[in-house]
Amino acid sequence: MARVYFHIDLNAFFVSAEILLDPSLKGKPVVVSGSTRRSVVSTASYEARKYGIHSAMPVTEAQHRCRDLIIVPGHYNWYSELSHQFISIIESYTRIIEQASIDECYADMSDVIVKYAKPLDLAWEIQRRVLNETGIPCSIGVGPNMFLAKMASDMKKPMGITVLRIRDVPAKMWPLDISEMRGIGRKTIPFMEELNIRTIGDLANYKNIDRLRPIFGKNTDEILARANGHDSREIVTDWDSKSMGVSETLLEDIVDYDEIRGLIRALSRKLSGRLKKAGKAGYRISLRICYYDFRNADRSVRASQPLWKADDLFVQAISLFDDHWEEGEAIRLLGISVSDFTNDAFFVSQMNLFDENEYRREEIREVMADLNRQMGSKAFFKASALLNGSKHEN
């Protein structure tokens, strides 16, 4: 049976959430961002977008483009609460959900949509419920695979519903500029233009595949398949007991390597804590990078030993990141997960080598080491080290 995927995207989510807190912002050019010179726009209202303001733009440039721009610092706890409400609504229809970020998800509605006399009635119902129950507008893309569903949700905003079938691809998707294709990075565009590839259709019908391989590498065949409307990916559900992961969606897209490194270390500690609590360790670690323009990069590697310690998780995760980050591209979300779990008996025997106090001491050492690396000094040390005259005791 053919699958039916929905991609549900909350429209200008952070700004929409801020309008719920302060209705006077409605209809005005608003961005959610920090206020320092280094800050970048996290989300822009549709009124601000009319001035050419977009996510990841330096806030100073956004202010230059619109003198009346309103900058809101953001309330992440509020966003998280609304996101939870949003996902709960989708879960009332299906459990086959992949949350791509705080404000978007994929859902397999194949078994649900057949219950409706008119297939699009399901999309209208979900859109209405999300708006009524959270106050946030959303756009929904409907397609036979995840890629087409995502492309469809981008076609009508805000509050759009778009169906994109494979037979619709030549008419609806191929005329789009190549920059609008998900999976094509900003740095890749000039290489496409050198090959006279300016639309998605140009890429889909490009004959000299060997000239594309230096650009896309091992992903060439996959990208060409998507340009023709095909995508073999399956939804990865968060509740899948075969893996355990953590992620962080950022209030401000970041490009600074030290900030990214610090976030990966924090995620490693958080995941380590979850693994310890569950008594699990796994051989495979996966990294998800979501860029400012919603492109995702998912990479994984299998380790020679089971992973559960924060330091080991960090070493593997930062190595994956270094290998696959498109340097300079702003990041919106980072996530790491562990799978291929070893048997519980083995892991318990390893854990018994340490008592609870040793776990706590290990976590303290990790935090201190991280702070000292960031400071470039030995500024942080245990107070007990003063008693024996050494500041370098671990």
Secondary structure as the mmCIF struct_conf table of DSSP 4:
data_model
#
loop_
_struct_conf.conf_type_id
_struct_conf.id
_struct_conf.beg_label_comp_id
_struct_conf.beg_label_asym_id
_struct_conf.beg_label_seq_id
_struct_conf.end_label_comp_id
_struct_conf.end_label_asym_id
_struct_conf.end_label_seq_id
STRN STRN1 TYR A 5 LEU A 10
TURN_TY1_P TURN_TY1_P1 ASN A 11 ALA A 12
HELX_RH_AL_P HELX_RH_AL_P1 PHE A 13 LEU A 21
HELX_RH_3T_P HELX_RH_3T_P1 PRO A 23 LEU A 25
TURN_TY1_P TURN_TY1_P2 LYS A 26 GLY A 27
BEND BEND1 LYS A 28 LYS A 28
STRN STRN2 VAL A 30 VAL A 32
BEND BEND2 SER A 35 THR A 36
TURN_TY1_P TURN_TY1_P3 ARG A 37 ARG A 38
STRN STRN3 VAL A 40 VAL A 40
BEND BEND3 SER A 42 SER A 42
STRN STRN4 THR A 43 ALA A 44
HELX_RH_AL_P HELX_RH_AL_P2 TYR A 46 ARG A 49
TURN_TY1_P TURN_TY1_P4 LYS A 50 GLY A 52
TURN_TY1_P TURN_TY1_P5 SER A 55 ALA A 56
STRN STRN5 PRO A 58 PRO A 58
HELX_RH_AL_P HELX_RH_AL_P3 VAL A 59 ARG A 65
TURN_TY1_P TURN_TY1_P6 ARG A 67 ASP A 68
STRN STRN6 ILE A 70 VAL A 72
HELX_RH_AL_P HELX_RH_AL_P4 TYR A 76 GLU A 91
TURN_TY1_P TURN_TY1_P7 SER A 92 TYR A 93
BEND BEND4 ARG A 95 ARG A 95
STRN STRN7 ILE A 97 SER A 101
TURN_TY1_P TURN_TY1_P8 ILE A 102 ASP A 103
STRN STRN8 GLU A 104 ASP A 108
HELX_RH_AL_P HELX_RH_AL_P5 SER A 110 ILE A 113
TURN_TY1_P TURN_TY1_P9 VAL A 114 LYS A 115
BEND BEND5 TYR A 116 LYS A 118
TURN_TY1_P TURN_TY1_P10 PRO A 119 PRO A 119
HELX_RH_AL_P HELX_RH_AL_P6 LEU A 120 THR A 134
BEND BEND6 GLY A 135 GLY A 135
STRN STRN9 CYS A 138 GLY A 143
BEND BEND7 PRO A 144 ASN A 145
HELX_RH_AL_P HELX_RH_AL_P7 MET A 146 SER A 153
TURN_TY1_P TURN_TY1_P11 ASP A 154 MET A 155
BEND BEND8 LYS A 156 LYS A 156
TURN_TY1_P TURN_TY1_P12 LYS A 157 MET A 159
STRN STRN10 ILE A 161 VAL A 163
HELX_RH_3T_P HELX_RH_3T_P2 ILE A 166 ASP A 168
HELX_RH_PI_P HELX_RH_PI_P1 VAL A 169 MET A 173
TURN_TY1_P TURN_TY1_P13 TRP A 174 PRO A 175
BEND BEND9 LEU A 176 LEU A 176
STRN STRN11 ASP A 177 ASP A 177
HELX_RH_3T_P HELX_RH_3T_P3 ILE A 178 GLU A 180
BEND BEND10 MET A 181 MET A 181
TURN_TY1_P TURN_TY1_P14 ARG A 182 GLY A 183
HELX_RH_3T_P HELX_RH_3T_P4 ARG A 186 THR A 188
HELX_RH_AL_P HELX_RH_AL_P8 ILE A 189 GLU A 194
TURN_TY1_P TURN_TY1_P15 LEU A 195 ASN A 196
STRN STRN12 THR A 199 THR A 199
HELX_RH_AL_P HELX_RH_AL_P9 ILE A 200 ALA A 204
TURN_TY1_P TURN_TY1_P16 ASN A 205 ASN A 205
HELX_RH_3T_P HELX_RH_3T_P5 ILE A 209 ARG A 211
TURN_TY1_P TURN_TY1_P17 LEU A 212 LEU A 212
HELX_RH_AL_P HELX_RH_AL_P10 ARG A 213 PHE A 216
HELX_RH_3T_P HELX_RH_3T_P6 GLY A 217 ASN A 219
HELX_RH_AL_P HELX_RH_AL_P11 THR A 220 ALA A 227
TURN_TY1_P TURN_TY1_P18 ASN A 228 GLY A 229
TURN_TY1_P TURN_TY1_P19 ASP A 238 TRP A 239
TURN_TY1_P TURN_TY1_P20 SER A 241 LYS A 242
STRN STRN13 SER A 243 ILE A 254
HELX_RH_AL_P HELX_RH_AL_P12 TYR A 257 ALA A 278
TURN_TY1_P TURN_TY1_P21 GLY A 279 GLY A 279
STRN STRN14 GLY A 282 TYR A 291
TURN_TY1_P TURN_TY1_P22 TYR A 292 ASP A 293
BEND BEND11 PHE A 294 PHE A 294
STRN STRN15 ASN A 296 LEU A 307
BEND BEND12 LYS A 309 LYS A 309
HELX_RH_AL_P HELX_RH_AL_P13 ALA A 310 HIS A 324
TURN_TY1_P TURN_TY1_P23 GLU A 327 GLY A 328
STRN STRN16 ILE A 331 PHE A 341
HELX_LH_PP_P HELX_LH_PP_P1 THR A 342 ASN A 343
HELX_RH_AL_P HELX_RH_AL_P14 ASP A 344 MET A 351
TURN_TY1_P TURN_TY1_P24 ASN A 352 LEU A 353
BEND BEND13 PHE A 354 PHE A 354
HELX_RH_AL_P HELX_RH_AL_P15 GLU A 356 MET A 375
TURN_TY1_P TURN_TY1_P25 GLY A 376 GLY A 376
BEND BEND14 SER A 377 SER A 377
HELX_RH_3T_P HELX_RH_3T_P7 ALA A 383 LEU A 386
TURN_TY1_P TURN_TY1_P26 LEU A 387 GLY A 389
BEND BEND15 LYS A 391 LYS A 391
#
